[in-house]
Amino acid sequence: MTTITIKIDERTKAGKAFLAMSEAFFKGVEGIEIVEPTYGQVNEEPSIYSSEFVEKVKKAEENIKKGETTTLNPDDIWGSLGLK
C-alpha cells in the first residue's frame, strides 16, 4: 500500500475543484480511500495563538474587506476615536 499526502487549499478555486473531482472519481472505489489528515500528519505546527484571537483577526480581515475601518488623525487621535 502506498500513502500519498497532498496539501490542498480548499479556499481556492483550484482546491475546491480538485476536492470535488477527487470525491466524484474515488468515492466508493475499492482500494482508494480519501483520508483527512490528523494533527501533525502534514507538518502542521500547533498554533501559538488562542482560538479567540484567531477569530478576532479573521473578523477584522472581513471588516477591512468590507471597508469598515476607522481612520485616525495623527494630530487628533482622541477626537478621531470620538473620545474628546
PDB file of N, CA, C and O in Angstrom, chain B, residues numbered from 101:
ATOM      1  N   MET B 101       0.851  -1.176   0.000  1.00  0.00           N
ATOM      2  CA  MET B 101       0.000   0.000   0.000  1.00  0.00           C
ATOM      3  C   MET B 101       0.890   1.230   0.000  1.00  0.00           C
ATOM      4  O   MET B 101       1.906   1.263   0.694  1.00  0.00           O
ATOM      5  N   THR B 102       0.520   2.233  -0.767  1.00  0.00           N
ATOM      6  CA  THR B 102       1.238   3.493  -0.846  1.00  0.00           C
ATOM      7  C   THR B 102       0.342   4.604  -0.333  1.00  0.00           C
ATOM      8  O   THR B 102      -0.834   4.685  -0.690  1.00  0.00           O
ATOM      9  N   THR B 103       0.906   5.457   0.505  1.00  0.00           N
ATOM     10  CA  THR B 103       0.169   6.612   1.006  1.00  0.00           C
ATOM     11  C   THR B 103       0.798   7.859   0.432  1.00  0.00           C
ATOM     12  O   THR B 103       2.013   8.044   0.503  1.00  0.00           O
ATOM     13  N   ILE B 104      -0.035   8.721  -0.142  1.00  0.00           N
ATOM     14  CA  ILE B 104       0.432   9.971  -0.720  1.00  0.00           C
ATOM     15  C   ILE B 104      -0.248  11.117   0.022  1.00  0.00           C
ATOM     16  O   ILE B 104      -1.456  11.089   0.257  1.00  0.00           O
ATOM     17  N   THR B 105       0.533  12.114   0.384  1.00  0.00           N
ATOM     18  CA  THR B 105      -0.014  13.289   1.055  1.00  0.00           C
ATOM     19  C   THR B 105      -0.026  14.451   0.070  1.00  0.00           C
ATOM     20  O   THR B 105       0.999  14.782  -0.526  1.00  0.00           O
ATOM     21  N   ILE B 106      -1.188  15.064  -0.095  1.00  0.00           N
ATOM     22  CA  ILE B 106      -1.339  16.226  -0.963  1.00  0.00           C
ATOM     23  C   ILE B 106      -1.933  17.342  -0.119  1.00  0.00           C
ATOM     24  O   ILE B 106      -2.966  17.157   0.525  1.00  0.00           O
ATOM     25  N   LYS B 107      -1.290  18.491  -0.123  1.00  0.00           N
ATOM     26  CA  LYS B 107      -1.797  19.637   0.635  1.00  0.00           C
ATOM     27  C   LYS B 107      -2.644  20.482  -0.310  1.00  0.00           C
ATOM     28  O   LYS B 107      -2.151  20.942  -1.340  1.00  0.00           O
ATOM     29  N   ILE B 108      -3.915  20.689   0.032  1.00  0.00           N
ATOM     30  CA  ILE B 108      -4.854  21.410  -0.817  1.00  0.00           C
ATOM     31  C   ILE B 108      -5.438  22.576  -0.034  1.00  0.00           C
ATOM     32  O   ILE B 108      -5.938  22.403   1.078  1.00  0.00           O
ATOM     33  N   ASP B 109      -5.372  23.752  -0.618  1.00  0.00           N
ATOM     34  CA  ASP B 109      -6.004  24.924  -0.004  1.00  0.00           C
ATOM     35  C   ASP B 109      -7.453  24.948  -0.483  1.00  0.00           C
ATOM     36  O   ASP B 109      -7.740  25.373  -1.602  1.00  0.00           O
ATOM     37  N   GLU B 110      -8.356  24.489   0.372  1.00  0.00           N
ATOM     38  CA  GLU B 110      -9.760  24.359  -0.012  1.00  0.00           C
ATOM     39  C   GLU B 110     -10.477  25.693  -0.166  1.00  0.00           C
ATOM     40  O   GLU B 110     -11.650  25.720  -0.538  1.00  0.00           O
ATOM     41  N   ARG B 111      -9.790  26.805   0.115  1.00  0.00           N
ATOM     42  CA  ARG B 111     -10.403  28.122  -0.050  1.00  0.00           C
ATOM     43  C   ARG B 111     -10.222  28.643  -1.476  1.00  0.00           C
ATOM     44  O   ARG B 111     -10.876  29.608  -1.870  1.00  0.00           O
ATOM     45  N   THR B 112      -9.332  28.004  -2.254  1.00  0.00           N
ATOM     46  CA  THR B 112      -9.084  28.466  -3.614  1.00  0.00           C
ATOM     47  C   THR B 112      -9.998  27.753  -4.596  1.00  0.00           C
ATOM     48  O   THR B 112     -10.545  26.689  -4.305  1.00  0.00           O
ATOM     49  N   LYS B 113     -10.149  28.357  -5.757  1.00  0.00           N
ATOM     50  CA  LYS B 113     -10.980  27.766  -6.805  1.00  0.00           C
ATOM     51  C   LYS B 113     -10.408  26.415  -7.239  1.00  0.00           C
ATOM     52  O   LYS B 113     -11.150  25.445  -7.395  1.00  0.00           O
ATOM     53  N   ALA B 114      -9.101  26.354  -7.430  1.00  0.00           N
ATOM     54  CA  ALA B 114      -8.459  25.108  -7.850  1.00  0.00           C
ATOM     55  C   ALA B 114      -8.573  24.036  -6.768  1.00  0.00           C
ATOM     56  O   ALA B 114      -8.800  22.864  -7.071  1.00  0.00           O
ATOM     57  N   GLY B 115      -8.416  24.435  -5.522  1.00  0.00           N
ATOM     58  CA  GLY B 115      -8.532  23.482  -4.420  1.00  0.00           C
ATOM     59  C   GLY B 115      -9.927  22.896  -4.322  1.00  0.00           C
ATOM     60  O   GLY B 115     -10.089  21.689  -4.143  1.00  0.00           O
ATOM     61  N   LYS B 116     -10.941  23.755  -4.439  1.00  0.00           N
ATOM     62  CA  LYS B 116     -12.326  23.282  -4.399  1.00  0.00           C
ATOM     63  C   LYS B 116     -12.605  22.335  -5.560  1.00  0.00           C
ATOM     64  O   LYS B 116     -13.260  21.307  -5.389  1.00  0.00           O
ATOM     65  N   ALA B 117     -12.101  22.691  -6.747  1.00  0.00           N
ATOM     66  CA  ALA B 117     -12.320  21.857  -7.925  1.00  0.00           C
ATOM     67  C   ALA B 117     -11.635  20.504  -7.768  1.00  0.00           C
ATOM     68  O   ALA B 117     -12.204  19.470  -8.120  1.00  0.00           O
ATOM     69  N   PHE B 118     -10.410  20.513  -7.237  1.00  0.00           N
ATOM     70  CA  PHE B 118      -9.686  19.257  -7.051  1.00  0.00           C
ATOM     71  C   PHE B 118     -10.402  18.351  -6.058  1.00  0.00           C
ATOM     72  O   PHE B 118     -10.522  17.147  -6.286  1.00  0.00           O
ATOM     73  N   LEU B 119     -10.875  18.923  -4.962  1.00  0.00           N
ATOM     74  CA  LEU B 119     -11.579  18.118  -3.971  1.00  0.00           C
ATOM     75  C   LEU B 119     -12.872  17.542  -4.544  1.00  0.00           C
ATOM     76  O   LEU B 119     -13.193  16.377  -4.310  1.00  0.00           O
ATOM     77  N   ALA B 120     -13.606  18.348  -5.287  1.00  0.00           N
ATOM     78  CA  ALA B 120     -14.852  17.880  -5.892  1.00  0.00           C
ATOM     79  C   ALA B 120     -14.580  16.768  -6.900  1.00  0.00           C
ATOM     80  O   ALA B 120     -15.289  15.763  -6.935  1.00  0.00           O
ATOM     81  N   MET B 121     -13.544  16.958  -7.720  1.00  0.00           N
ATOM     82  CA  MET B 121     -13.201  15.958  -8.721  1.00  0.00           C
ATOM     83  C   MET B 121     -12.760  14.648  -8.074  1.00  0.00           C
ATOM     84  O   MET B 121     -13.211  13.573  -8.470  1.00  0.00           O
ATOM     85  N   SER B 122     -11.881  14.738  -7.082  1.00  0.00           N
ATOM     86  CA  SER B 122     -11.386  13.518  -6.447  1.00  0.00           C
ATOM     87  C   SER B 122     -12.499  12.781  -5.712  1.00  0.00           C
ATOM     88  O   SER B 122     -12.531  11.551  -5.709  1.00  0.00           O
ATOM     89  N   GLU B 123     -13.409  13.525  -5.091  1.00  0.00           N
ATOM     90  CA  GLU B 123     -14.517  12.870  -4.410  1.00  0.00           C
ATOM     91  C   GLU B 123     -15.440  12.184  -5.418  1.00  0.00           C
ATOM     92  O   GLU B 123     -15.923  11.079  -5.170  1.00  0.00           O
ATOM     93  N   ALA B 124     -15.682  12.837  -6.546  1.00  0.00           N
ATOM     94  CA  ALA B 124     -16.550  12.252  -7.570  1.00  0.00           C
ATOM     95  C   ALA B 124     -15.928  11.000  -8.174  1.00  0.00           C
ATOM     96  O   ALA B 124     -16.625  10.012  -8.409  1.00  0.00           O
ATOM     97  N   PHE B 125     -14.625  11.034  -8.427  1.00  0.00           N
ATOM     98  CA  PHE B 125     -13.967   9.897  -9.067  1.00  0.00           C
ATOM     99  C   PHE B 125     -13.712   8.733  -8.114  1.00  0.00           C
ATOM    100  O   PHE B 125     -13.842   7.575  -8.511  1.00  0.00           O
ATOM    101  N   PHE B 126     -13.350   9.021  -6.865  1.00  0.00           N
ATOM    102  CA  PHE B 126     -12.849   7.979  -5.987  1.00  0.00           C
ATOM    103  C   PHE B 126     -13.764   7.579  -4.845  1.00  0.00           C
ATOM    104  O   PHE B 126     -13.438   6.649  -4.108  1.00  0.00           O
ATOM    105  N   LYS B 127     -14.898   8.247  -4.671  1.00  0.00           N
ATOM    106  CA  LYS B 127     -15.796   7.900  -3.576  1.00  0.00           C
ATOM    107  C   LYS B 127     -16.405   6.520  -3.839  1.00  0.00           C
ATOM    108  O   LYS B 127     -17.018   6.289  -4.881  1.00  0.00           O
ATOM    109  N   GLY B 128     -16.231   5.635  -2.904  1.00  0.00           N
ATOM    110  CA  GLY B 128     -16.796   4.297  -3.013  1.00  0.00           C
ATOM    111  C   GLY B 128     -15.983   3.335  -3.859  1.00  0.00           C
ATOM    112  O   GLY B 128     -16.397   2.191  -4.049  1.00  0.00           O
ATOM    113  N   VAL B 129     -14.834   3.767  -4.374  1.00  0.00           N
ATOM    114  CA  VAL B 129     -13.991   2.890  -5.180  1.00  0.00           C
ATOM    115  C   VAL B 129     -13.163   2.026  -4.244  1.00  0.00           C
ATOM    116  O   VAL B 129     -12.496   2.539  -3.345  1.00  0.00           O
ATOM    117  N   GLU B 130     -13.206   0.736  -4.451  1.00  0.00           N
ATOM    118  CA  GLU B 130     -12.463  -0.181  -3.602  1.00  0.00           C
ATOM    119  C   GLU B 130     -10.975  -0.033  -3.870  1.00  0.00           C
ATOM    120  O   GLU B 130     -10.542  -0.034  -5.023  1.00  0.00           O
ATOM    121  N   GLY B 131     -10.200   0.093  -2.815  1.00  0.00           N
ATOM    122  CA  GLY B 131      -8.759   0.208  -2.943  1.00  0.00           C
ATOM    123  C   GLY B 131      -8.248   1.632  -2.850  1.00  0.00           C
ATOM    124  O   GLY B 131      -7.041   1.848  -2.736  1.00  0.00           O
ATOM    125  N   ILE B 132      -9.148   2.613  -2.898  1.00  0.00           N
ATOM    126  CA  ILE B 132      -8.746   4.019  -2.764  1.00  0.00           C
ATOM    127  C   ILE B 132      -9.561   4.635  -1.649  1.00  0.00           C
ATOM    128  O   ILE B 132     -10.788   4.532  -1.627  1.00  0.00           O
ATOM    129  N   GLU B 133      -8.872   5.272  -0.728  1.00  0.00           N
ATOM    130  CA  GLU B 133      -9.542   5.881   0.413  1.00  0.00           C
ATOM    131  C   GLU B 133      -9.023   7.302   0.588  1.00  0.00           C
ATOM    132  O   GLU B 133      -7.812   7.518   0.640  1.00  0.00           O
ATOM    133  N   ILE B 134      -9.916   8.257   0.677  1.00  0.00           N
ATOM    134  CA  ILE B 134      -9.533   9.647   0.948  1.00  0.00           C
ATOM    135  C   ILE B 134      -9.613   9.844   2.449  1.00  0.00           C
ATOM    136  O   ILE B 134     -10.675   9.686   3.053  1.00  0.00           O
ATOM    137  N   VAL B 135      -8.480  10.191   3.047  1.00  0.00           N
ATOM    138  CA  VAL B 135      -8.379  10.291   4.499  1.00  0.00           C
ATOM    139  C   VAL B 135      -8.035  11.718   4.877  1.00  0.00           C
ATOM    140  O   VAL B 135      -7.100  12.302   4.328  1.00  0.00           O
ATOM    141  N   GLU B 136      -8.789  12.286   5.818  1.00  0.00           N
ATOM    142  CA  GLU B 136      -8.468  13.602   6.349  1.00  0.00           C
ATOM    143  C   GLU B 136      -7.240  13.455   7.243  1.00  0.00           C
ATOM    144  O   GLU B 136      -7.162  12.522   8.042  1.00  0.00           O
ATOM    145  N   PRO B 137      -6.282  14.369   7.114  1.00  0.00           N
ATOM    146  CA  PRO B 137      -5.076  14.249   7.937  1.00  0.00           C
ATOM    147  C   PRO B 137      -5.389  14.488   9.411  1.00  0.00           C
ATOM    148  O   PRO B 137      -6.257  15.290   9.755  1.00  0.00           O
ATOM    149  N   THR B 138      -4.681  13.791  10.256  1.00  0.00           N
ATOM    150  CA  THR B 138      -4.784  14.038  11.686  1.00  0.00           C
ATOM    151  C   THR B 138      -3.684  15.016  12.058  1.00  0.00           C
ATOM    152  O   THR B 138      -2.778  15.266  11.263  1.00  0.00           O
ATOM    153  N   TYR B 139      -3.755  15.565  13.245  1.00  0.00           N
ATOM    154  CA  TYR B 139      -2.799  16.564  13.692  1.00  0.00           C
ATOM    155  C   TYR B 139      -1.372  16.066  13.510  1.00  0.00           C
ATOM    156  O   TYR B 139      -1.045  14.944  13.896  1.00  0.00           O
ATOM    157  N   GLY B 140      -0.535  16.896  12.929  1.00  0.00           N
ATOM    158  CA  GLY B 140       0.875  16.591  12.788  1.00  0.00           C
ATOM    159  C   GLY B 140       1.203  15.762  11.565  1.00  0.00           C
ATOM    160  O   GLY B 140       2.378  15.542  11.270  1.00  0.00           O
ATOM    161  N   GLN B 141       0.195  15.295  10.849  1.00  0.00           N
ATOM    162  CA  GLN B 141       0.444  14.408   9.723  1.00  0.00           C
ATOM    163  C   GLN B 141       1.011  15.159   8.519  1.00  0.00           C
ATOM    164  O   GLN B 141       1.728  14.570   7.711  1.00  0.00           O
ATOM    165  N   VAL B 142       0.704  16.438   8.391  1.00  0.00           N
ATOM    166  CA  VAL B 142       1.139  17.209   7.232  1.00  0.00           C
ATOM    167  C   VAL B 142       2.046  18.347   7.691  1.00  0.00           C
ATOM    168  O   VAL B 142       1.889  19.486   7.253  1.00  0.00           O
ATOM    169  N   ASN B 143       2.980  18.042   8.560  1.00  0.00           N
ATOM    170  CA  ASN B 143       3.936  19.029   9.066  1.00  0.00           C
ATOM    171  C   ASN B 143       3.241  20.236   9.682  1.00  0.00           C
ATOM    172  O   ASN B 143       3.718  21.362   9.539  1.00  0.00           O
ATOM    173  N   GLU B 144       2.143  20.021  10.352  1.00  0.00           N
ATOM    174  CA  GLU B 144       1.428  21.115  10.985  1.00  0.00           C
ATOM    175  C   GLU B 144       2.014  21.372  12.367  1.00  0.00           C
ATOM    176  O   GLU B 144       2.298  20.443  13.124  1.00  0.00           O
ATOM    177  N   GLU B 145       2.185  22.622  12.669  1.00  0.00           N
ATOM    178  CA  GLU B 145       2.675  23.034  13.975  1.00  0.00           C
ATOM    179  C   GLU B 145       1.479  23.470  14.825  1.00  0.00           C
ATOM    180  O   GLU B 145       0.532  24.051  14.294  1.00  0.00           O
ATOM    181  N   PRO B 146       1.505  23.204  16.113  1.00  0.00           N
ATOM    182  CA  PRO B 146       0.425  23.722  16.953  1.00  0.00           C
ATOM    183  C   PRO B 146       0.482  25.241  16.955  1.00  0.00           C
ATOM    184  O   PRO B 146       1.566  25.824  16.994  1.00  0.00           O
ATOM    185  N   SER B 147      -0.664  25.875  16.915  1.00  0.00           N
ATOM    186  CA  SER B 147      -0.722  27.324  16.869  1.00  0.00           C
ATOM    187  C   SER B 147      -0.352  27.910  18.231  1.00  0.00           C
ATOM    188  O   SER B 147      -0.751  27.398  19.277  1.00  0.00           O
ATOM    189  N   ILE B 148       0.413  28.985  18.191  1.00  0.00           N
ATOM    190  CA  ILE B 148       0.773  29.661  19.439  1.00  0.00           C
ATOM    191  C   ILE B 148      -0.314  30.656  19.832  1.00  0.00           C
ATOM    192  O   ILE B 148      -0.262  31.248  20.909  1.00  0.00           O
ATOM    193  N   TYR B 149      -1.309  30.838  18.943  1.00  0.00           N
ATOM    194  CA  TYR B 149      -2.366  31.803  19.181  1.00  0.00           C
ATOM    195  C   TYR B 149      -3.623  31.107  19.691  1.00  0.00           C
ATOM    196  O   TYR B 149      -3.938  29.993  19.273  1.00  0.00           O
ATOM    197  N   SER B 150      -4.336  31.770  20.593  1.00  0.00           N
ATOM    198  CA  SER B 150      -5.587  31.215  21.101  1.00  0.00           C
ATOM    199  C   SER B 150      -6.646  31.286  20.006  1.00  0.00           C
ATOM    200  O   SER B 150      -6.567  32.133  19.117  1.00  0.00           O
ATOM    201  N   SER B 151      -7.616  30.415  20.068  1.00  0.00           N
ATOM    202  CA  SER B 151      -8.669  30.389  19.055  1.00  0.00           C
ATOM    203  C   SER B 151      -9.490  31.684  19.073  1.00  0.00           C
ATOM    204  O   SER B 151      -9.985  32.115  18.031  1.00  0.00           O
ATOM    205  N   GLU B 152      -9.636  32.301  20.241  1.00  0.00           N
ATOM    206  CA  GLU B 152     -10.368  33.558  20.330  1.00  0.00           C
ATOM    207  C   GLU B 152      -9.639  34.660  19.548  1.00  0.00           C
ATOM    208  O   GLU B 152     -10.262  35.450  18.839  1.00  0.00           O
ATOM    209  N   PHE B 153      -8.312  34.696  19.693  1.00  0.00           N
ATOM    210  CA  PHE B 153      -7.522  35.696  18.986  1.00  0.00           C
ATOM    211  C   PHE B 153      -7.606  35.479  17.475  1.00  0.00           C
ATOM    212  O   PHE B 153      -7.749  36.439  16.718  1.00  0.00           O
ATOM    213  N   VAL B 154      -7.520  34.233  17.041  1.00  0.00           N
ATOM    214  CA  VAL B 154      -7.597  33.914  15.615  1.00  0.00           C
ATOM    215  C   VAL B 154      -8.940  34.368  15.046  1.00  0.00           C
ATOM    216  O   VAL B 154      -8.993  34.920  13.947  1.00  0.00           O
ATOM    217  N   GLU B 155     -10.023  34.139  15.788  1.00  0.00           N
ATOM    218  CA  GLU B 155     -11.348  34.570  15.329  1.00  0.00           C
ATOM    219  C   GLU B 155     -11.430  36.093  15.224  1.00  0.00           C
ATOM    220  O   GLU B 155     -12.029  36.614  14.283  1.00  0.00           O
ATOM    221  N   LYS B 156     -10.832  36.815  16.186  1.00  0.00           N
ATOM    222  CA  LYS B 156     -10.831  38.279  16.140  1.00  0.00           C
ATOM    223  C   LYS B 156     -10.084  38.782  14.905  1.00  0.00           C
ATOM    224  O   LYS B 156     -10.525  39.728  14.251  1.00  0.00           O
ATOM    225  N   VAL B 157      -8.960  38.153  14.591  1.00  0.00           N
ATOM    226  CA  VAL B 157      -8.184  38.563  13.430  1.00  0.00           C
ATOM    227  C   VAL B 157      -8.967  38.295  12.148  1.00  0.00           C
ATOM    228  O   VAL B 157      -8.988  39.135  11.248  1.00  0.00           O
ATOM    229  N   LYS B 158      -9.614  37.126  12.059  1.00  0.00           N
ATOM    230  CA  LYS B 158     -10.414  36.804  10.874  1.00  0.00           C
ATOM    231  C   LYS B 158     -11.570  37.791  10.710  1.00  0.00           C
ATOM    232  O   LYS B 158     -11.880  38.207   9.593  1.00  0.00           O
ATOM    233  N   LYS B 159     -12.205  38.165  11.824  1.00  0.00           N
ATOM    234  CA  LYS B 159     -13.309  39.126  11.762  1.00  0.00           C
ATOM    235  C   LYS B 159     -12.793  40.492  11.324  1.00  0.00           C
ATOM    236  O   LYS B 159     -13.450  41.185  10.547  1.00  0.00           O
ATOM    237  N   ALA B 160     -11.619  40.880  11.817  1.00  0.00           N
ATOM    238  CA  ALA B 160     -11.030  42.154  11.420  1.00  0.00           C
ATOM    239  C   ALA B 160     -10.715  42.154   9.923  1.00  0.00           C
ATOM    240  O   ALA B 160     -10.932  43.160   9.247  1.00  0.00           O
ATOM    241  N   GLU B 161     -10.207  41.038   9.402  1.00  0.00           N
ATOM    242  CA  GLU B 161      -9.926  40.936   7.968  1.00  0.00           C
ATOM    243  C   GLU B 161     -11.202  41.104   7.150  1.00  0.00           C
ATOM    244  O   GLU B 161     -11.204  41.783   6.123  1.00  0.00           O
ATOM    245  N   GLU B 162     -12.284  40.485   7.608  1.00  0.00           N
ATOM    246  CA  GLU B 162     -13.567  40.613   6.911  1.00  0.00           C
ATOM    247  C   GLU B 162     -14.040  42.061   6.921  1.00  0.00           C
ATOM    248  O   GLU B 162     -14.524  42.566   5.908  1.00  0.00           O
ATOM    249  N   ASN B 163     -13.903  42.727   8.061  1.00  0.00           N
ATOM    250  CA  ASN B 163     -14.319  44.128   8.171  1.00  0.00           C
ATOM    251  C   ASN B 163     -13.491  45.025   7.257  1.00  0.00           C
ATOM    252  O   ASN B 163     -14.016  45.968   6.665  1.00  0.00           O
ATOM    253  N   ILE B 164     -12.202  44.734   7.142  1.00  0.00           N
ATOM    254  CA  ILE B 164     -11.340  45.530   6.261  1.00  0.00           C
ATOM    255  C   ILE B 164     -11.783  45.352   4.814  1.00  0.00           C
ATOM    256  O   ILE B 164     -11.848  46.324   4.061  1.00  0.00           O
ATOM    257  N   LYS B 165     -12.089  44.112   4.421  1.00  0.00           N
ATOM    258  CA  LYS B 165     -12.552  43.849   3.055  1.00  0.00           C
ATOM    259  C   LYS B 165     -13.865  44.573   2.760  1.00  0.00           C
ATOM    260  O   LYS B 165     -14.105  44.996   1.629  1.00  0.00           O
ATOM    261  N   LYS B 166     -14.715  44.714   3.781  1.00  0.00           N
ATOM    262  CA  LYS B 166     -15.994  45.404   3.619  1.00  0.00           C
ATOM    263  C   LYS B 166     -15.826  46.928   3.660  1.00  0.00           C
ATOM    264  O   LYS B 166     -16.767  47.665   3.367  1.00  0.00           O
ATOM    265  N   GLY B 167     -14.636  47.394   4.022  1.00  0.00           N
ATOM    266  CA  GLY B 167     -14.392  48.833   4.130  1.00  0.00           C
ATOM    267  C   GLY B 167     -14.805  49.409   5.463  1.00  0.00           C
ATOM    268  O   GLY B 167     -14.896  50.628   5.610  1.00  0.00           O
ATOM    269  N   GLU B 168     -15.056  48.556   6.433  1.00  0.00           N
ATOM    270  CA  GLU B 168     -15.466  49.013   7.763  1.00  0.00           C
ATOM    271  C   GLU B 168     -14.218  49.211   8.626  1.00  0.00           C
ATOM    272  O   GLU B 168     -13.864  48.361   9.443  1.00  0.00           O
ATOM    273  N   THR B 169     -13.562  50.357   8.421  1.00  0.00           N
ATOM    274  CA  THR B 169     -12.355  50.659   9.178  1.00  0.00           C
ATOM    275  C   THR B 169     -12.467  52.044   9.803  1.00  0.00           C
ATOM    276  O   THR B 169     -13.334  52.839   9.440  1.00  0.00           O
ATOM    277  N   THR B 170     -11.584  52.311  10.735  1.00  0.00           N
ATOM    278  CA  THR B 170     -11.532  53.620  11.373  1.00  0.00           C
ATOM    279  C   THR B 170     -10.221  54.286  10.989  1.00  0.00           C
ATOM    280  O   THR B 170      -9.152  53.692  11.129  1.00  0.00           O
ATOM    281  N   THR B 171     -10.302  55.515  10.506  1.00  0.00           N
ATOM    282  CA  THR B 171      -9.109  56.275  10.137  1.00  0.00           C
ATOM    283  C   THR B 171      -8.795  57.249  11.261  1.00  0.00           C
ATOM    284  O   THR B 171      -9.653  58.010  11.706  1.00  0.00           O
ATOM    285  N   LEU B 172      -7.556  57.209  11.704  1.00  0.00           N
ATOM    286  CA  LEU B 172      -7.133  58.089  12.793  1.00  0.00           C
ATOM    287  C   LEU B 172      -6.407  59.302  12.246  1.00  0.00           C
ATOM    288  O   LEU B 172      -5.590  59.196  11.331  1.00  0.00           O
ATOM    289  N   ASN B 173      -6.715  60.447  12.814  1.00  0.00           N
ATOM    290  CA  ASN B 173      -5.997  61.671  12.506  1.00  0.00           C
ATOM    291  C   ASN B 173      -4.843  61.752  13.497  1.00  0.00           C
ATOM    292  O   ASN B 173      -5.086  61.859  14.699  1.00  0.00           O
ATOM    293  N   PRO B 174      -3.603  61.704  13.035  1.00  0.00           N
ATOM    294  CA  PRO B 174      -2.476  61.710  13.977  1.00  0.00           C
ATOM    295  C   PRO B 174      -2.378  62.985  14.804  1.00  0.00           C
ATOM    296  O   PRO B 174      -1.745  62.998  15.859  1.00  0.00           O
ATOM    297  N   ASP B 175      -3.009  64.064  14.321  1.00  0.00           N
ATOM    298  CA  ASP B 175      -2.980  65.312  15.085  1.00  0.00           C
ATOM    299  C   ASP B 175      -4.076  65.357  16.151  1.00  0.00           C
ATOM    300  O   ASP B 175      -4.007  66.171  17.071  1.00  0.00           O
ATOM    301  N   ASP B 176      -5.079  64.497  16.036  1.00  0.00           N
ATOM    302  CA  ASP B 176      -6.182  64.486  16.990  1.00  0.00           C
ATOM    303  C   ASP B 176      -6.710  63.043  17.154  1.00  0.00           C
ATOM    304  O   ASP B 176      -7.827  62.722  16.750  1.00  0.00           O
ATOM    305  N   ILE B 177      -5.876  62.202  17.752  1.00  0.00           N
ATOM    306  CA  ILE B 177      -6.231  60.781  17.883  1.00  0.00           C
ATOM    307  C   ILE B 177      -7.487  60.609  18.732  1.00  0.00           C
ATOM    308  O   ILE B 177      -8.382  59.858  18.343  1.00  0.00           O
ATOM    309  N   TRP B 178      -7.580  61.272  19.860  1.00  0.00           N
ATOM    310  CA  TRP B 178      -8.752  61.118  20.733  1.00  0.00           C
ATOM    311  C   TRP B 178     -10.022  61.567  20.036  1.00  0.00           C
ATOM    312  O   TRP B 178     -11.069  60.932  20.168  1.00  0.00           O
ATOM    313  N   GLY B 179      -9.931  62.653  19.299  1.00  0.00           N
ATOM    314  CA  GLY B 179     -11.098  63.140  18.568  1.00  0.00           C
ATOM    315  C   GLY B 179     -11.497  62.168  17.449  1.00  0.00           C
ATOM    316  O   GLY B 179     -12.684  61.988  17.176  1.00  0.00           O
ATOM    317  N   SER B 180     -10.503  61.544  16.803  1.00  0.00           N
ATOM    318  CA  SER B 180     -10.779  60.570  15.750  1.00  0.00           C
ATOM    319  C   SER B 180     -11.570  59.373  16.278  1.00  0.00           C
ATOM    320  O   SER B 180     -12.377  58.772  15.569  1.00  0.00           O
ATOM    321  N   LEU B 181     -11.310  59.051  17.542  1.00  0.00           N
ATOM    322  CA  LEU B 181     -11.976  57.915  18.172  1.00  0.00           C
ATOM    323  C   LEU B 181     -13.298  58.317  18.828  1.00  0.00           C
ATOM    324  O   LEU B 181     -14.016  57.470  19.359  1.00  0.00           O
ATOM    325  N   GLY B 182     -13.611  59.597  18.787  1.00  0.00           N
ATOM    326  CA  GLY B 182     -14.843  60.077  19.413  1.00  0.00           C
ATOM    327  C   GLY B 182     -14.746  60.119  20.919  1.00  0.00           C
ATOM    328  O   GLY B 182     -15.763  60.019  21.606  1.00  0.00           O
ATOM    329  N   LEU B 183     -13.541  60.267  21.450  1.00  0.00           N
ATOM    330  CA  LEU B 183     -13.344  60.262  22.891  1.00  0.00           C
ATOM    331  C   LEU B 183     -12.977  61.625  23.438  1.00  0.00           C
ATOM    332  O   LEU B 183     -12.490  61.723  24.564  1.00  0.00           O
ATOM    333  N   LYS B 184     -13.194  62.670  22.677  1.00  0.00           N
ATOM    334  CA  LYS B 184     -12.824  64.007  23.117  1.00  0.00           C
ATOM    335  C   LYS B 184     -14.028  64.738  23.668  1.00  0.00           C
ATOM    336  O   LYS B 184     -13.912  65.888  24.091  1.00  0.00           O
TER     337      LYS B 184
END
